Amino acid sequence: MRVQKWILFFSVLLSVLLPFLPLVLWSTSERWFYPGLLPQSFGLRAWTYVFGTAGDQIVTGLSSSFSLALVTTIVSLILGIPAGRALGLYDFPGKKMVSLLLILPIIVPPLSVSMGLHFWFIQLRLAETFVGVVLIHLTVCLPYTIFVIWGVFTDYNPDFEEQAQSLGASPAKIIVQVMLPMILPGITVAALFSFLLSWSQYLSTLIIGGGKLLTLPILLFSLMDSGDRPVAAAVSLVFILPAFLALMGSAYNLGRSGLQGVR
């Protein structure tokens, strides 16, 4: 049984890592021409550029991207958990209209949303600011967060909260010790969605940020336009790594929650 688990683990790991093999080859190549299946020569020029010449830009891009994704995720959870709870537990007039309004930023092209809000952000002096970029990221991340939490609260039993209240628990303790532990898997999934969506935003960040906020996607797209594939591949791997770590951390957390639930 243990052998089968290890075989399954390595099979999943291989299926996840295999698509990144071309990026690894490109990032370590000096010359790679058609029809060669492998580079004609290898070197570390791209990585020397990433950690040397463009090191400051990479660090700035990583810092900006991580800060934006982290703040967006936190705000999405703060707003999304109460909204998802209300939609999941209660029926009220206009509920279908609310769900339609929530899904509109997802189905409408991001360019239309960003360009439409850009004018208002200029009027509110939110353009080219960190807060403005967080708000434009929320137009995409918040609906996903609300829908995930909504699904969690659809199967949530509020009787546990009433039992805790009857035993003298305060509202704060009910939230921290009853509700949040029970919906923790849903919070993990919602946080992962929000973080990855914010982390990968390019067009909305460029429009609202006005190019003054340098994130890793903006830097990556500029390098891709330059035609230097080895450098673009190296920066792509740097861009993927934090998202991959967030995915692995979420999977580990969900696995632990599942095991605890079995016990």
C-alpha positions in Angstrom: 0.0 0.0 0.0 2.8 2.4 0.9 4.6 1.6 -2.4 1.4 2.4 -4.3 1.2 5.8 -2.5 4.8 6.6 -3.5 4.2 5.6 -7.1 1.1 7.8 -7.2 2.9 10.7 -5.5 5.8 10.6 -8.0 3.4 10.2 -10.9 1.5 13.3 -9.9 4.8 15.2 -9.3 6.1 14.2 -12.7 2.9 15.3 -14.4 3.1 18.7 -12.7 6.9 19.3 -13.3 7.2 17.8 -16.8 5.6 20.8 -18.6 8.3 23.1 -17.1 11.1 21.1 -18.6 11.2 23.2 -21.8 11.5 26.3 -19.7 14.4 24.8 -17.8 16.1 23.8 -21.1 15.5 27.3 -22.6 16.9 29.0 -19.5 20.1 27.0 -19.7 20.6 27.1 -23.4 23.0 29.3 -25.5 22.0 28.0 -28.9 18.8 26.0 -29.7 17.7 25.9 -33.3 15.2 23.9 -35.2 15.1 20.9 -35.7 17.2 20.0 -32.7 15.3 18.3 -29.8 17.8 19.6 -27.4 19.9 22.8 -27.2 23.1 22.8 -29.2 25.0 24.4 -26.3 24.3 25.1 -22.7 25.2 28.0 -20.5 24.1 30.2 -17.6 23.9 33.5 -19.3 20.2 33.9 -18.7 20.5 33.1 -14.9 23.5 35.4 -14.7 21.4 38.2 -16.1 18.5 37.4 -13.8 20.6 37.3 -10.6 23.1 39.9 -11.8 22.2 42.6 -14.3 18.4 42.5 -13.7 18.6 41.4 -10.1 17.2 44.7 -8.7 14.3 44.7 -11.1 13.5 41.0 -10.3 13.5 41.7 -6.6 11.3 44.8 -7.1 8.9 42.9 -9.3 8.8 40.0 -6.8 8.2 42.3 -3.9 5.4 44.3 -5.7 3.7 41.2 -7.0 3.8 39.4 -3.6 2.6 42.5 -1.8 -0.3 43.0 -4.2 -1.3 39.4 -4.1 -1.1 39.2 -0.3 -3.1 42.4 0.3 -5.7 41.4 -2.4 -6.1 38.0 -0.8 -6.6 39.3 2.7 -9.1 41.9 1.6 -10.9 39.3 -0.5 -11.3 37.0 2.5 -12.4 39.9 4.8 -15.1 40.9 2.4 -15.8 37.5 0.9 -16.4 35.4 4.1 -19.4 37.5 5.3 -20.8 37.9 1.8 -20.5 34.1 1.1 -22.1 33.3 4.5 -25.0 35.6 3.7 -25.5 34.1 0.3 -25.0 30.5 1.5 -27.3 30.6 4.6 -30.0 33.0 3.8 -32.6 33.6 1.1 -33.5 37.2 0.4 -35.0 39.2 -2.4 -32.6 40.0 -5.2 -30.2 37.1 -4.4 -30.1 36.0 -8.1 -29.4 39.6 -9.1 -26.5 39.7 -6.7 -25.0 36.5 -8.1 -25.3 38.0 -11.6 -23.5 41.2 -10.6 -20.8 39.1 -9.0 -20.2 37.1 -12.1 -20.1 40.1 -14.5 -16.5 41.0 -13.8 -15.5 37.4 -14.6 -17.4 37.1 -17.9 -16.6 40.6 -19.2 -13.2 40.9 -20.8 -10.6 42.2 -18.4 -9.6 45.0 -20.8 -13.2 46.3 -20.8 -13.3 46.3 -17.0 -9.9 47.9 -16.6 -10.5 50.6 -19.2 -14.0 51.3 -17.9 -12.7 51.8 -14.3 -9.6 53.7 -15.3 -11.5 56.9 -15.9 -13.2 56.7 -12.4 -9.9 55.8 -10.8 -8.3 58.9 -12.3 -11.1 61.0 -11.0 -10.7 59.5 -7.5 -6.9 59.8 -7.7 -6.5 56.1 -7.4 -4.7 55.6 -10.8 -1.0 54.8 -10.6 -1.3 53.9 -6.9 -0.9 50.6 -4.9 -4.5 50.9 -3.6 -5.9 51.4 -7.1 -4.2 48.3 -8.4 -5.4 46.3 -5.4 -9.0 47.5 -6.1 -8.8 46.5 -9.8 -7.5 43.1 -8.7 -10.4 42.7 -6.4 -12.8 43.0 -9.3 -11.5 39.6 -10.4 -10.5 38.0 -7.1 -13.4 38.9 -4.9 -16.1 37.2 -7.0 -14.2 33.9 -7.0 -13.7 34.2 -3.2 -17.4 34.8 -2.6 -18.5 31.9 -4.8 -16.1 29.5 -3.1 -17.2 30.6 0.4 -20.8 30.6 -0.8 -20.5 26.9 -1.7 -18.9 26.1 1.7 -21.7 27.8 3.6 -24.3 25.9 1.5 -23.4 22.8 3.5 -22.6 24.6 6.7 -24.7 23.8 9.9 -25.2 26.9 12.0 -26.5 24.8 14.9 -23.0 24.4 16.1 -22.8 28.1 16.7 -26.0 28.0 18.6 -24.7 25.3 20.8 -21.5 27.2 21.5 -23.6 30.3 22.3 -25.7 28.3 24.7 -22.5 27.3 26.5 -21.6 30.9 27.0 -19.2 31.5 24.1 -18.9 35.1 23.0 -19.5 36.1 19.3 -15.7 36.5 18.8 -15.0 33.0 20.2 -17.8 31.5 18.0 -16.2 33.0 14.9 -12.6 32.0 15.8 -13.2 28.6 17.5 -16.3 27.3 15.7 -16.9 28.9 12.3 -13.4 29.5 11.0 -12.1 25.9 11.8 -15.1 24.4 10.1 -14.8 26.4 6.9 -10.9 26.3 6.8 -10.7 24.1 3.7 -12.9 26.6 1.8 -10.9 29.5 3.1 -7.7 27.8 1.9 -9.1 27.3 -1.6 -10.5 30.8 -1.8 -7.2 32.3 -0.7 -5.3 30.2 -3.3 -7.6 31.4 -6.1 -7.3 35.0 -5.0 -3.5 34.8 -4.6 -2.9 33.1 -8.0 -5.3 35.4 -9.8 -3.8 38.6 -8.4 -0.2 37.2 -8.9 -0.8 36.6 -12.6 -2.6 39.9 -13.4 -0.8 41.8 -16.2 -3.2 44.0 -18.2 -5.2 45.5 -15.3 -1.9 46.2 -13.4 -0.4 47.9 -16.4 -3.5 50.0 -17.1 -4.3 51.1 -13.6 -0.7 51.2 -12.4 0.3 53.2 -15.4 3.7 51.4 -15.6 4.8 53.0 -12.3 4.2 49.8 -10.3 6.6 47.2 -11.6 5.4 43.7 -11.1 6.9 40.4 -12.3 4.2 39.8 -15.0 5.0 43.3 -16.5 8.7 42.6 -16.4 8.1 39.1 -17.9 6.0 40.4 -20.8 8.6 43.1 -21.7 11.3 40.4 -21.8 9.2 38.2 -24.0 8.7 41.0 -26.4 12.5 41.5 -26.5 12.9 38.0 -28.2 15.5 36.8 -25.7 14.0 33.4 -25.0 16.6 32.1 -22.5 16.1 35.2 -20.3 12.4 35.1 -20.6 12.4 31.4 -19.7 14.5 32.1 -16.6 12.2 34.9 -15.4 9.2 32.6 -16.1 10.6 30.0 -13.7 11.1 32.7 -11.1 7.5 33.9 -11.7 6.1 30.4 -11.4 8.0 29.4 -8.2 6.0 31.4 -5.6 2.7 30.4 -7.2 3.9 26.7 -7.2 4.9 27.0 -3.5 1.5 28.5 -2.7 -0.2 25.7 -4.5 1.9 23.1 -2.6 1.2 24.8 0.7 -2.5 24.8 0.1 -2.5 21.2 -1.0 -0.6 20.2 2.2 -3.0 22.2 4.3 -6.1 20.7 2.7 -4.5 17.2 3.1 -4.0 17.8 6.8 -7.6 19.1 7.2 -8.9 16.0 5.4 -6.9 13.6 7.6 -8.1 15.4 10.7 -11.6 15.1 9.4 -11.2 11.4 9.0 -10.0 11.0 12.5 
